[in-house]
Amino acid sequence: MITARAVVDDRSCLVYLDVSGHAGYGEKGYDIVCSAVTVLSRTAGRILISRFNKNCTFESGERGSFKLNVLKIDEGKREWTEGITEFLLNGLSDLEREYPACIKLEIISNEEMIHGS
């Protein structure tokens, strides 16, 4: 199963994303669920990195693993970042709804992550 954990700030902007695992829906290299998650996550990550440069880190270790950390969002880029976040999380949520045995999406607020609520 793929586990996707997204952390959003108080304005619903993505500040952290951790995706790991394999869907197990199809044969390795031909799994449509893995492919969809990869395309959504990596594309959103690449767009954020291109916009935020050093204020964003990306880590893709082993196959099936992806981490993104947005360190700072400039005020003038918030609305744009909200749109990227909405696109990504709606796509992952749709996949979770359509393939519940393959992907688990957890969306938490930055406040919950800091205080453990």
PDB file as gemmi writes it, atoms N, CA and C in Angstrom:
CRYST1    1.000    1.000    1.000  90.00  90.00  90.00 P 1                      
ATOM      1  N   MET A   1       0.834  -1.182   0.000  1.00  0.00           N  
ATOM      2  CA  MET A   1       0.000   0.000   0.000  1.00  0.00           C  
ATOM      3  C   MET A   1       0.879   1.245   0.000  1.00  0.00           C  
ATOM      4  N   ILE A   2       0.428   2.253  -0.725  1.00  0.00           N  
ATOM      5  CA  ILE A   2       1.101   3.549  -0.723  1.00  0.00           C  
ATOM      6  C   ILE A   2       0.546   4.363   0.436  1.00  0.00           C  
ATOM      7  N   THR A   3       1.433   4.987   1.171  1.00  0.00           N  
ATOM      8  CA  THR A   3       1.039   5.904   2.233  1.00  0.00           C  
ATOM      9  C   THR A   3       1.509   7.294   1.834  1.00  0.00           C  
ATOM     10  N   ALA A   4       0.575   8.235   1.796  1.00  0.00           N  
ATOM     11  CA  ALA A   4       0.905   9.625   1.484  1.00  0.00           C  
ATOM     12  C   ALA A   4       0.501  10.476   2.682  1.00  0.00           C  
ATOM     13  N   ARG A   5       1.467  11.189   3.222  1.00  0.00           N  
ATOM     14  CA  ARG A   5       1.208  12.058   4.371  1.00  0.00           C  
ATOM     15  C   ARG A   5       1.518  13.487   3.951  1.00  0.00           C  
ATOM     16  N   ALA A   6       0.490  14.327   3.985  1.00  0.00           N  
ATOM     17  CA  ALA A   6       0.641  15.723   3.587  1.00  0.00           C  
ATOM     18  C   ALA A   6       0.388  16.615   4.793  1.00  0.00           C  
ATOM     19  N   VAL A   7       1.233  17.611   4.948  1.00  0.00           N  
ATOM     20  CA  VAL A   7       1.057  18.604   6.007  1.00  0.00           C  
ATOM     21  C   VAL A   7       0.804  19.943   5.324  1.00  0.00           C  
ATOM     22  N   VAL A   8      -0.272  20.606   5.747  1.00  0.00           N  
ATOM     23  CA  VAL A   8      -0.625  21.913   5.197  1.00  0.00           C  
ATOM     24  C   VAL A   8      -0.595  22.960   6.303  1.00  0.00           C  
ATOM     25  N   ASP A   9      -0.311  24.200   5.907  1.00  0.00           N  
ATOM     26  CA  ASP A   9      -0.292  25.275   6.894  1.00  0.00           C  
ATOM     27  C   ASP A   9      -1.696  25.826   7.107  1.00  0.00           C  
ATOM     28  N   ASP A  10      -1.812  26.887   7.880  1.00  0.00           N  
ATOM     29  CA  ASP A  10      -3.123  27.439   8.225  1.00  0.00           C  
ATOM     30  C   ASP A  10      -3.854  28.055   7.036  1.00  0.00           C  
ATOM     31  N   ARG A  11      -3.181  28.215   5.902  1.00  0.00           N  
ATOM     32  CA  ARG A  11      -3.821  28.734   4.697  1.00  0.00           C  
ATOM     33  C   ARG A  11      -3.952  27.656   3.626  1.00  0.00           C  
ATOM     34  N   SER A  12      -3.855  26.391   4.048  1.00  0.00           N  
ATOM     35  CA  SER A  12      -4.025  25.233   3.164  1.00  0.00           C  
ATOM     36  C   SER A  12      -2.951  25.114   2.090  1.00  0.00           C  
ATOM     37  N   CYS A  13      -1.758  25.596   2.389  1.00  0.00           N  
ATOM     38  CA  CYS A  13      -0.619  25.434   1.484  1.00  0.00           C  
ATOM     39  C   CYS A  13       0.218  24.250   1.945  1.00  0.00           C  
ATOM     40  N   LEU A  14       0.639  23.439   1.011  1.00  0.00           N  
ATOM     41  CA  LEU A  14       1.470  22.280   1.314  1.00  0.00           C  
ATOM     42  C   LEU A  14       2.816  22.727   1.871  1.00  0.00           C  
ATOM     43  N   VAL A  15       3.194  22.164   3.020  1.00  0.00           N  
ATOM     44  CA  VAL A  15       4.515  22.447   3.586  1.00  0.00           C  
ATOM     45  C   VAL A  15       5.363  21.181   3.681  1.00  0.00           C  
ATOM     46  N   TYR A  16       4.727  20.006   3.596  1.00  0.00           N  
ATOM     47  CA  TYR A  16       5.469  18.754   3.685  1.00  0.00           C  
ATOM     48  C   TYR A  16       4.670  17.649   3.011  1.00  0.00           C  
ATOM     49  N   LEU A  17       5.367  16.777   2.305  1.00  0.00           N  
ATOM     50  CA  LEU A  17       4.738  15.614   1.685  1.00  0.00           C  
ATOM     51  C   LEU A  17       5.698  14.442   1.780  1.00  0.00           C  
ATOM     52  N   ASP A  18       5.191  13.322   2.261  1.00  0.00           N  
ATOM     53  CA  ASP A  18       5.973  12.085   2.350  1.00  0.00           C  
ATOM     54  C   ASP A  18       5.137  10.980   1.713  1.00  0.00           C  
ATOM     55  N   VAL A  19       5.629  10.426   0.635  1.00  0.00           N  
ATOM     56  CA  VAL A  19       4.936   9.350  -0.074  1.00  0.00           C  
ATOM     57  C   VAL A  19       5.859   8.141  -0.094  1.00  0.00           C  
ATOM     58  N   SER A  20       5.327   6.988   0.318  1.00  0.00           N  
ATOM     59  CA  SER A  20       6.156   5.781   0.298  1.00  0.00           C  
ATOM     60  C   SER A  20       5.289   4.547   0.094  1.00  0.00           C  
ATOM     61  N   GLY A  21       5.928   3.502  -0.388  1.00  0.00           N  
ATOM     62  CA  GLY A  21       5.249   2.228  -0.576  1.00  0.00           C  
ATOM     63  C   GLY A  21       4.898   1.963  -2.028  1.00  0.00           C  
ATOM     64  N   HIS A  22       4.254   0.842  -2.231  1.00  0.00           N  
ATOM     65  CA  HIS A  22       3.822   0.420  -3.562  1.00  0.00           C  
ATOM     66  C   HIS A  22       2.357   0.010  -3.488  1.00  0.00           C  
ATOM     67  N   ALA A  23       1.613   0.338  -4.521  1.00  0.00           N  
ATOM     68  CA  ALA A  23       0.172   0.095  -4.527  1.00  0.00           C  
ATOM     69  C   ALA A  23      -0.176  -1.387  -4.565  1.00  0.00           C  
ATOM     70  N   GLY A  24       0.585  -2.163  -5.299  1.00  0.00           N  
ATOM     71  CA  GLY A  24       0.275  -3.579  -5.426  1.00  0.00           C  
ATOM     72  C   GLY A  24      -0.939  -3.846  -6.296  1.00  0.00           C  
ATOM     73  N   TYR A  25      -1.326  -2.878  -7.114  1.00  0.00           N  
ATOM     74  CA  TYR A  25      -2.494  -3.041  -7.967  1.00  0.00           C  
ATOM     75  C   TYR A  25      -2.159  -3.830  -9.226  1.00  0.00           C  
ATOM     76  N   GLY A  26      -0.973  -3.620  -9.742  1.00  0.00           N  
ATOM     77  CA  GLY A  26      -0.569  -4.287 -10.977  1.00  0.00           C  
ATOM     78  C   GLY A  26       0.874  -4.723 -10.909  1.00  0.00           C  
ATOM     79  N   GLU A  27       1.327  -5.313 -11.974  1.00  0.00           N  
ATOM     80  CA  GLU A  27       2.701  -5.789 -12.083  1.00  0.00           C  
ATOM     81  C   GLU A  27       3.676  -4.613 -11.960  1.00  0.00           C  
ATOM     82  N   LYS A  28       4.804  -4.856 -11.299  1.00  0.00           N  
ATOM     83  CA  LYS A  28       5.818  -3.822 -11.115  1.00  0.00           C  
ATOM     84  C   LYS A  28       6.189  -3.211 -12.469  1.00  0.00           C  
ATOM     85  N   GLY A  29       6.165  -1.895 -12.509  1.00  0.00           N  
ATOM     86  CA  GLY A  29       6.449  -1.191 -13.751  1.00  0.00           C  
ATOM     87  C   GLY A  29       5.214  -0.926 -14.598  1.00  0.00           C  
ATOM     88  N   TYR A  30       4.094  -1.566 -14.235  1.00  0.00           N  
ATOM     89  CA  TYR A  30       2.851  -1.410 -14.987  1.00  0.00           C  
ATOM     90  C   TYR A  30       1.667  -1.109 -14.076  1.00  0.00           C  
ATOM     91  N   ASP A  31       1.936  -0.662 -12.879  1.00  0.00           N  
ATOM     92  CA  ASP A  31       0.897  -0.412 -11.882  1.00  0.00           C  
ATOM     93  C   ASP A  31       0.329   0.994 -12.085  1.00  0.00           C  
ATOM     94  N   ILE A  32      -0.934   1.078 -12.505  1.00  0.00           N  
ATOM     95  CA  ILE A  32      -1.521   2.383 -12.819  1.00  0.00           C  
ATOM     96  C   ILE A  32      -1.688   3.263 -11.586  1.00  0.00           C  
ATOM     97  N   VAL A  33      -1.913   2.668 -10.426  1.00  0.00           N  
ATOM     98  CA  VAL A  33      -2.067   3.463  -9.206  1.00  0.00           C  
ATOM     99  C   VAL A  33      -0.719   4.069  -8.817  1.00  0.00           C  
ATOM    100  N   CYS A  34       0.332   3.262  -8.821  1.00  0.00           N  
ATOM    101  CA  CYS A  34       1.684   3.783  -8.539  1.00  0.00           C  
ATOM    102  C   CYS A  34       2.043   4.885  -9.534  1.00  0.00           C  
ATOM    103  N   SER A  35       1.731   4.654 -10.790  1.00  0.00           N  
ATOM    104  CA  SER A  35       2.044   5.646 -11.822  1.00  0.00           C  
ATOM    105  C   SER A  35       1.320   6.960 -11.567  1.00  0.00           C  
ATOM    106  N   ALA A  36       0.052   6.872 -11.230  1.00  0.00           N  
ATOM    107  CA  ALA A  36      -0.735   8.083 -10.985  1.00  0.00           C  
ATOM    108  C   ALA A  36      -0.204   8.861  -9.782  1.00  0.00           C  
ATOM    109  N   VAL A  37       0.097   8.158  -8.702  1.00  0.00           N  
ATOM    110  CA  VAL A  37       0.637   8.812  -7.504  1.00  0.00           C  
ATOM    111  C   VAL A  37       1.987   9.452  -7.821  1.00  0.00           C  
ATOM    112  N   THR A  38       2.815   8.745  -8.558  1.00  0.00           N  
ATOM    113  CA  THR A  38       4.132   9.268  -8.926  1.00  0.00           C  
ATOM    114  C   THR A  38       4.009  10.529  -9.766  1.00  0.00           C  
ATOM    115  N   VAL A  39       3.159  10.502 -10.766  1.00  0.00           N  
ATOM    116  CA  VAL A  39       2.988  11.668 -11.637  1.00  0.00           C  
ATOM    117  C   VAL A  39       2.486  12.870 -10.841  1.00  0.00           C  
ATOM    118  N   LEU A  40       1.471  12.678 -10.023  1.00  0.00           N  
ATOM    119  CA  LEU A  40       0.941  13.785  -9.224  1.00  0.00           C  
ATOM    120  C   LEU A  40       2.000  14.346  -8.282  1.00  0.00           C  
ATOM    121  N   SER A  41       2.641  13.475  -7.520  1.00  0.00           N  
ATOM    122  CA  SER A  41       3.589  13.902  -6.488  1.00  0.00           C  
ATOM    123  C   SER A  41       4.841  14.536  -7.073  1.00  0.00           C  
ATOM    124  N   ARG A  42       5.433  13.874  -8.035  1.00  0.00           N  
ATOM    125  CA  ARG A  42       6.681  14.402  -8.604  1.00  0.00           C  
ATOM    126  C   ARG A  42       6.455  15.686  -9.396  1.00  0.00           C  
ATOM    127  N   THR A  43       5.352  15.767 -10.114  1.00  0.00           N  
ATOM    128  CA  THR A  43       5.085  16.984 -10.876  1.00  0.00           C  
ATOM    129  C   THR A  43       4.834  18.158  -9.938  1.00  0.00           C  
ATOM    130  N   ALA A  44       4.013  17.955  -8.920  1.00  0.00           N  
ATOM    131  CA  ALA A  44       3.786  19.024  -7.937  1.00  0.00           C  
ATOM    132  C   ALA A  44       5.107  19.404  -7.275  1.00  0.00           C  
ATOM    133  N   GLY A  45       5.900  18.417  -6.924  1.00  0.00           N  
ATOM    134  CA  GLY A  45       7.200  18.679  -6.308  1.00  0.00           C  
ATOM    135  C   GLY A  45       8.123  19.475  -7.209  1.00  0.00           C  
ATOM    136  N   ARG A  46       8.211  19.082  -8.460  1.00  0.00           N  
ATOM    137  CA  ARG A  46       9.091  19.795  -9.404  1.00  0.00           C  
ATOM    138  C   ARG A  46       8.636  21.230  -9.611  1.00  0.00           C  
ATOM    139  N   ILE A  47       7.325  21.437  -9.680  1.00  0.00           N  
ATOM    140  CA  ILE A  47       6.801  22.795  -9.854  1.00  0.00           C  
ATOM    141  C   ILE A  47       7.128  23.643  -8.625  1.00  0.00           C  
ATOM    142  N   LEU A  48       6.919  23.092  -7.436  1.00  0.00           N  
ATOM    143  CA  LEU A  48       7.225  23.836  -6.210  1.00  0.00           C  
ATOM    144  C   LEU A  48       8.717  24.143  -6.111  1.00  0.00           C  
ATOM    145  N   ILE A  49       9.547  23.180  -6.437  1.00  0.00           N  
ATOM    146  CA  ILE A  49      10.997  23.398  -6.387  1.00  0.00           C  
ATOM    147  C   ILE A  49      11.410  24.479  -7.387  1.00  0.00           C  
ATOM    148  N   SER A  50      10.840  24.460  -8.573  1.00  0.00           N  
ATOM    149  CA  SER A  50      11.208  25.469  -9.572  1.00  0.00           C  
ATOM    150  C   SER A  50      10.798  26.871  -9.122  1.00  0.00           C  
ATOM    151  N   ARG A  51       9.735  26.970  -8.360  1.00  0.00           N  
ATOM    152  CA  ARG A  51       9.257  28.275  -7.903  1.00  0.00           C  
ATOM    153  C   ARG A  51       9.965  28.739  -6.635  1.00  0.00           C  
ATOM    154  N   PHE A  52      10.297  27.793  -5.742  1.00  0.00           N  
ATOM    155  CA  PHE A  52      10.839  28.167  -4.432  1.00  0.00           C  
ATOM    156  C   PHE A  52      12.339  27.942  -4.280  1.00  0.00           C  
ATOM    157  N   ASN A  53      12.970  27.279  -5.233  1.00  0.00           N  
ATOM    158  CA  ASN A  53      14.419  27.038  -5.218  1.00  0.00           C  
ATOM    159  C   ASN A  53      14.919  26.559  -3.868  1.00  0.00           C  
ATOM    160  N   LYS A  54      15.739  27.358  -3.203  1.00  0.00           N  
ATOM    161  CA  LYS A  54      16.370  26.922  -1.955  1.00  0.00           C  
ATOM    162  C   LYS A  54      15.404  26.853  -0.773  1.00  0.00           C  
ATOM    163  N   ASN A  55      14.188  27.361  -0.925  1.00  0.00           N  
ATOM    164  CA  ASN A  55      13.196  27.285   0.147  1.00  0.00           C  
ATOM    165  C   ASN A  55      12.359  26.012   0.068  1.00  0.00           C  
ATOM    166  N   CYS A  56      12.818  25.057  -0.717  1.00  0.00           N  
ATOM    167  CA  CYS A  56      12.094  23.804  -0.900  1.00  0.00           C  
ATOM    168  C   CYS A  56      13.114  22.680  -1.087  1.00  0.00           C  
ATOM    169  N   THR A  57      12.910  21.583  -0.379  1.00  0.00           N  
ATOM    170  CA  THR A  57      13.811  20.444  -0.545  1.00  0.00           C  
ATOM    171  C   THR A  57      13.024  19.241  -1.048  1.00  0.00           C  
ATOM    172  N   PHE A  58      13.696  18.431  -1.816  1.00  0.00           N  
ATOM    173  CA  PHE A  58      13.098  17.248  -2.430  1.00  0.00           C  
ATOM    174  C   PHE A  58      14.052  16.081  -2.222  1.00  0.00           C  
ATOM    175  N   GLU A  59      13.501  14.959  -1.826  1.00  0.00           N  
ATOM    176  CA  GLU A  59      14.317  13.758  -1.623  1.00  0.00           C  
ATOM    177  C   GLU A  59      13.586  12.568  -2.224  1.00  0.00           C  
ATOM    178  N   SER A  60      14.262  11.868  -3.088  1.00  0.00           N  
ATOM    179  CA  SER A  60      13.696  10.661  -3.673  1.00  0.00           C  
ATOM    180  C   SER A  60      14.751   9.576  -3.573  1.00  0.00           C  
ATOM    181  N   GLY A  61      14.735   8.876  -2.466  1.00  0.00           N  
ATOM    182  CA  GLY A  61      15.728   7.833  -2.232  1.00  0.00           C  
ATOM    183  C   GLY A  61      15.439   6.613  -3.072  1.00  0.00           C  
ATOM    184  N   GLU A  62      14.964   5.589  -2.434  1.00  0.00           N  
ATOM    185  CA  GLU A  62      14.664   4.344  -3.137  1.00  0.00           C  
ATOM    186  C   GLU A  62      13.390   4.485  -3.948  1.00  0.00           C  
ATOM    187  N   ARG A  63      13.218   3.605  -4.892  1.00  0.00           N  
ATOM    188  CA  ARG A  63      12.019   3.617  -5.727  1.00  0.00           C  
ATOM    189  C   ARG A  63      10.787   3.460  -4.838  1.00  0.00           C  
ATOM    190  N   GLY A  64       9.794   4.295  -5.065  1.00  0.00           N  
ATOM    191  CA  GLY A  64       8.584   4.251  -4.257  1.00  0.00           C  
ATOM    192  C   GLY A  64       8.659   5.148  -3.037  1.00  0.00           C  
ATOM    193  N   SER A  65       9.631   6.059  -3.006  1.00  0.00           N  
ATOM    194  CA  SER A  65       9.808   6.948  -1.865  1.00  0.00           C  
ATOM    195  C   SER A  65      10.021   8.375  -2.359  1.00  0.00           C  
ATOM    196  N   PHE A  66       9.345   9.322  -1.706  1.00  0.00           N  
ATOM    197  CA  PHE A  66       9.390  10.715  -2.142  1.00  0.00           C  
ATOM    198  C   PHE A  66       9.115  11.604  -0.939  1.00  0.00           C  
ATOM    199  N   LYS A  67       9.965  12.601  -0.708  1.00  0.00           N  
ATOM    200  CA  LYS A  67       9.728  13.568   0.371  1.00  0.00           C  
ATOM    201  C   LYS A  67       9.946  14.970  -0.169  1.00  0.00           C  
ATOM    202  N   LEU A  68       9.051  15.855   0.218  1.00  0.00           N  
ATOM    203  CA  LEU A  68       9.112  17.250  -0.184  1.00  0.00           C  
ATOM    204  C   LEU A  68       8.894  18.101   1.051  1.00  0.00           C  
ATOM    205  N   ASN A  69       9.712  19.123   1.209  1.00  0.00           N  
ATOM    206  CA  ASN A  69       9.587  20.010   2.354  1.00  0.00           C  
ATOM    207  C   ASN A  69       9.665  21.447   1.851  1.00  0.00           C  
ATOM    208  N   VAL A  70       8.592  22.209   2.038  1.00  0.00           N  
ATOM    209  CA  VAL A  70       8.569  23.615   1.656  1.00  0.00           C  
ATOM    210  C   VAL A  70       8.916  24.412   2.907  1.00  0.00           C  
ATOM    211  N   LEU A  71      10.080  25.032   2.897  1.00  0.00           N  
ATOM    212  CA  LEU A  71      10.602  25.699   4.081  1.00  0.00           C  
ATOM    213  C   LEU A  71      10.002  27.080   4.304  1.00  0.00           C  
ATOM    214  N   LYS A  72       9.700  27.774   3.213  1.00  0.00           N  
ATOM    215  CA  LYS A  72       9.167  29.134   3.326  1.00  0.00           C  
ATOM    216  C   LYS A  72       8.325  29.442   2.099  1.00  0.00           C  
ATOM    217  N   ILE A  73       7.147  30.026   2.340  1.00  0.00           N  
ATOM    218  CA  ILE A  73       6.274  30.441   1.243  1.00  0.00           C  
ATOM    219  C   ILE A  73       6.151  31.957   1.300  1.00  0.00           C  
ATOM    220  N   ASP A  74       6.642  32.624   0.275  1.00  0.00           N  
ATOM    221  CA  ASP A  74       6.517  34.077   0.214  1.00  0.00           C  
ATOM    222  C   ASP A  74       5.045  34.451   0.083  1.00  0.00           C  
ATOM    223  N   GLU A  75       4.665  35.550   0.714  1.00  0.00           N  
ATOM    224  CA  GLU A  75       3.262  35.984   0.713  1.00  0.00           C  
ATOM    225  C   GLU A  75       2.709  36.122  -0.707  1.00  0.00           C  
ATOM    226  N   GLY A  76       3.504  36.621  -1.624  1.00  0.00           N  
ATOM    227  CA  GLY A  76       3.051  36.807  -2.997  1.00  0.00           C  
ATOM    228  C   GLY A  76       2.839  35.506  -3.763  1.00  0.00           C  
ATOM    229  N   LYS A  77       3.294  34.384  -3.211  1.00  0.00           N  
ATOM    230  CA  LYS A  77       3.163  33.087  -3.885  1.00  0.00           C  
ATOM    231  C   LYS A  77       2.156  32.169  -3.197  1.00  0.00           C  
ATOM    232  N   ARG A  78       1.464  32.682  -2.195  1.00  0.00           N  
ATOM    233  CA  ARG A  78       0.543  31.846  -1.423  1.00  0.00           C  
ATOM    234  C   ARG A  78      -0.637  31.344  -2.246  1.00  0.00           C  
ATOM    235  N   GLU A  79      -1.285  32.231  -2.962  1.00  0.00           N  
ATOM    236  CA  GLU A  79      -2.460  31.819  -3.741  1.00  0.00           C  
ATOM    237  C   GLU A  79      -2.068  30.765  -4.775  1.00  0.00           C  
ATOM    238  N   TRP A  80      -0.941  30.973  -5.426  1.00  0.00           N  
ATOM    239  CA  TRP A  80      -0.434  30.007  -6.402  1.00  0.00           C  
ATOM    240  C   TRP A  80      -0.173  28.662  -5.726  1.00  0.00           C  
ATOM    241  N   THR A  81       0.452  28.702  -4.534  1.00  0.00           N  
ATOM    242  CA  THR A  81       0.771  27.476  -3.798  1.00  0.00           C  
ATOM    243  C   THR A  81      -0.499  26.759  -3.351  1.00  0.00           C  
ATOM    244  N   GLU A  82      -1.518  27.522  -2.978  1.00  0.00           N  
ATOM    245  CA  GLU A  82      -2.811  26.918  -2.625  1.00  0.00           C  
ATOM    246  C   GLU A  82      -3.366  26.128  -3.807  1.00  0.00           C  
ATOM    247  N   GLY A  83      -3.237  26.668  -5.007  1.00  0.00           N  
ATOM    248  CA  GLY A  83      -3.727  25.982  -6.204  1.00  0.00           C  
ATOM    249  C   GLY A  83      -2.985  24.682  -6.475  1.00  0.00           C  
ATOM    250  N   ILE A  84      -1.658  24.708  -6.351  1.00  0.00           N  
ATOM    251  CA  ILE A  84      -0.863  23.491  -6.539  1.00  0.00           C  
ATOM    252  C   ILE A  84      -1.246  22.459  -5.481  1.00  0.00           C  
ATOM    253  N   THR A  85      -1.414  22.917  -4.245  1.00  0.00           N  
ATOM    254  CA  THR A  85      -1.785  22.019  -3.143  1.00  0.00           C  
ATOM    255  C   THR A  85      -3.143  21.385  -3.399  1.00  0.00           C  
ATOM    256  N   GLU A  86      -4.112  22.200  -3.800  1.00  0.00           N  
ATOM    257  CA  GLU A  86      -5.457  21.687  -4.068  1.00  0.00           C  
ATOM    258  C   GLU A  86      -5.434  20.659  -5.201  1.00  0.00           C  
ATOM    259  N   PHE A  87      -4.707  20.948  -6.263  1.00  0.00           N  
ATOM    260  CA  PHE A  87      -4.573  20.021  -7.385  1.00  0.00           C  
ATOM    261  C   PHE A  87      -4.008  18.679  -6.917  1.00  0.00           C  
ATOM    262  N   LEU A  88      -2.898  18.729  -6.183  1.00  0.00           N  
ATOM    263  CA  LEU A  88      -2.232  17.515  -5.705  1.00  0.00           C  
ATOM    264  C   LEU A  88      -3.127  16.714  -4.766  1.00  0.00           C  
ATOM    265  N   LEU A  89      -3.671  17.369  -3.745  1.00  0.00           N  
ATOM    266  CA  LEU A  89      -4.445  16.642  -2.734  1.00  0.00           C  
ATOM    267  C   LEU A  89      -5.772  16.127  -3.273  1.00  0.00           C  
ATOM    268  N   ASN A  90      -6.399  16.863  -4.187  1.00  0.00           N  
ATOM    269  CA  ASN A  90      -7.620  16.343  -4.817  1.00  0.00           C  
ATOM    270  C   ASN A  90      -7.313  15.110  -5.653  1.00  0.00           C  
ATOM    271  N   GLY A  91      -6.207  15.136  -6.384  1.00  0.00           N  
ATOM    272  CA  GLY A  91      -5.816  13.976  -7.184  1.00  0.00           C  
ATOM    273  C   GLY A  91      -5.534  12.758  -6.325  1.00  0.00           C  
ATOM    274  N   LEU A  92      -4.759  12.946  -5.247  1.00  0.00           N  
ATOM    275  CA  LEU A  92      -4.452  11.826  -4.345  1.00  0.00           C  
ATOM    276  C   LEU A  92      -5.711  11.329  -3.639  1.00  0.00           C  
ATOM    277  N   SER A  93      -6.585  12.250  -3.256  1.00  0.00           N  
ATOM    278  CA  SER A  93      -7.841  11.871  -2.599  1.00  0.00           C  
ATOM    279  C   SER A  93      -8.735  11.056  -3.537  1.00  0.00           C  
ATOM    280  N   ASP A  94      -8.796  11.461  -4.792  1.00  0.00           N  
ATOM    281  CA  ASP A  94      -9.576  10.699  -5.778  1.00  0.00           C  
ATOM    282  C   ASP A  94      -9.028   9.281  -5.921  1.00  0.00           C  
ATOM    283  N   LEU A  95      -7.708   9.155  -5.968  1.00  0.00           N  
ATOM    284  CA  LEU A  95      -7.100   7.822  -6.066  1.00  0.00           C  
ATOM    285  C   LEU A  95      -7.414   6.985  -4.833  1.00  0.00           C  
ATOM    286  N   GLU A  96      -7.370   7.595  -3.660  1.00  0.00           N  
ATOM    287  CA  GLU A  96      -7.686   6.866  -2.428  1.00  0.00           C  
ATOM    288  C   GLU A  96      -9.135   6.372  -2.452  1.00  0.00           C  
ATOM    289  N   ARG A  97     -10.031   7.209  -2.952  1.00  0.00           N  
ATOM    290  CA  ARG A  97     -11.450   6.834  -3.021  1.00  0.00           C  
ATOM    291  C   ARG A  97     -11.670   5.705  -4.039  1.00  0.00           C  
ATOM    292  N   GLU A  98     -10.974   5.773  -5.162  1.00  0.00           N  
ATOM    293  CA  GLU A  98     -11.155   4.775  -6.214  1.00  0.00           C  
ATOM    294  C   GLU A  98     -10.390   3.475  -5.964  1.00  0.00           C  
ATOM    295  N   TYR A  99      -9.280   3.562  -5.239  1.00  0.00           N  
ATOM    296  CA  TYR A  99      -8.427   2.390  -4.973  1.00  0.00           C  
ATOM    297  C   TYR A  99      -8.069   2.328  -3.486  1.00  0.00           C  
ATOM    298  N   PRO A 100      -9.070   2.146  -2.618  1.00  0.00           N  
ATOM    299  CA  PRO A 100      -8.828   2.216  -1.168  1.00  0.00           C  
ATOM    300  C   PRO A 100      -7.869   1.157  -0.628  1.00  0.00           C  
ATOM    301  N   ALA A 101      -7.700   0.062  -1.323  1.00  0.00           N  
ATOM    302  CA  ALA A 101      -6.760  -0.969  -0.866  1.00  0.00           C  
ATOM    303  C   ALA A 101      -5.327  -0.659  -1.295  1.00  0.00           C  
ATOM    304  N   CYS A 102      -5.163   0.399  -2.098  1.00  0.00           N  
ATOM    305  CA  CYS A 102      -3.848   0.686  -2.682  1.00  0.00           C  
ATOM    306  C   CYS A 102      -3.173   1.940  -2.142  1.00  0.00           C  
ATOM    307  N   ILE A 103      -3.957   2.894  -1.666  1.00  0.00           N  
ATOM    308  CA  ILE A 103      -3.379   4.157  -1.203  1.00  0.00           C  
ATOM    309  C   ILE A 103      -4.129   4.683   0.012  1.00  0.00           C  
ATOM    310  N   LYS A 104      -3.364   5.183   0.963  1.00  0.00           N  
ATOM    311  CA  LYS A 104      -3.910   5.823   2.162  1.00  0.00           C  
ATOM    312  C   LYS A 104      -3.344   7.236   2.206  1.00  0.00           C  
ATOM    313  N   LEU A 105      -4.228   8.231   2.213  1.00  0.00           N  
ATOM    314  CA  LEU A 105      -3.833   9.633   2.264  1.00  0.00           C  
ATOM    315  C   LEU A 105      -4.177  10.202   3.626  1.00  0.00           C  
ATOM    316  N   GLU A 106      -3.204  10.816   4.250  1.00  0.00           N  
ATOM    317  CA  GLU A 106      -3.410  11.497   5.528  1.00  0.00           C  
ATOM    318  C   GLU A 106      -3.039  12.964   5.327  1.00  0.00           C  
ATOM    319  N   ILE A 107      -3.989  13.843   5.618  1.00  0.00           N  
ATOM    320  CA  ILE A 107      -3.740  15.280   5.521  1.00  0.00           C  
ATOM    321  C   ILE A 107      -3.865  15.857   6.921  1.00  0.00           C  
ATOM    322  N   ILE A 108      -2.801  16.472   7.390  1.00  0.00           N  
ATOM    323  CA  ILE A 108      -2.829  17.064   8.726  1.00  0.00           C  
ATOM    324  C   ILE A 108      -2.358  18.512   8.644  1.00  0.00           C  
ATOM    325  N   SER A 109      -2.772  19.280   9.632  1.00  0.00           N  
ATOM    326  CA  SER A 109      -2.349  20.676   9.671  1.00  0.00           C  
ATOM    327  C   SER A 109      -0.967  20.777  10.297  1.00  0.00           C  
ATOM    328  N   ASN A 110      -0.271  21.817   9.935  1.00  0.00           N  
ATOM    329  CA  ASN A 110       1.044  22.084  10.505  1.00  0.00           C  
ATOM    330  C   ASN A 110       0.936  22.185  12.027  1.00  0.00           C  
ATOM    331  N   GLU A 111      -0.148  22.768  12.496  1.00  0.00           N  
ATOM    332  CA  GLU A 111      -0.399  22.916  13.935  1.00  0.00           C  
ATOM    333  C   GLU A 111      -0.492  21.547  14.610  1.00  0.00           C  
ATOM    334  N   GLU A 112      -1.211  20.610  13.998  1.00  0.00           N  
ATOM    335  CA  GLU A 112      -1.319  19.256  14.553  1.00  0.00           C  
ATOM    336  C   GLU A 112       0.038  18.570  14.599  1.00  0.00           C  
ATOM    337  N   MET A 113       0.843  18.785  13.568  1.00  0.00           N  
ATOM    338  CA  MET A 113       2.155  18.151  13.518  1.00  0.00           C  
ATOM    339  C   MET A 113       3.072  18.708  14.616  1.00  0.00           C  
ATOM    340  N   ILE A 114       3.014  20.009  14.825  1.00  0.00           N  
ATOM    341  CA  ILE A 114       3.866  20.653  15.829  1.00  0.00           C  
ATOM    342  C   ILE A 114       3.450  20.262  17.239  1.00  0.00           C  
ATOM    343  N   HIS A 115       2.144  20.277  17.497  1.00  0.00           N  
ATOM    344  CA  HIS A 115       1.643  20.029  18.847  1.00  0.00           C  
ATOM    345  C   HIS A 115       1.167  18.606  19.087  1.00  0.00           C  
ATOM    346  N   GLY A 116       1.154  17.790  18.052  1.00  0.00           N  
ATOM    347  CA  GLY A 116       0.757  16.396  18.209  1.00  0.00           C  
ATOM    348  C   GLY A 116      -0.703  16.201  18.550  1.00  0.00           C  
ATOM    349  N   SER A 117      -1.554  17.144  18.184  1.00  0.00           N  
ATOM    350  CA  SER A 117      -2.990  17.050  18.496  1.00  0.00           C  
ATOM    351  C   SER A 117      -3.671  16.044  17.617  1.00  0.00           C  
TER     352      SER A 117                                                      
END                                                                             
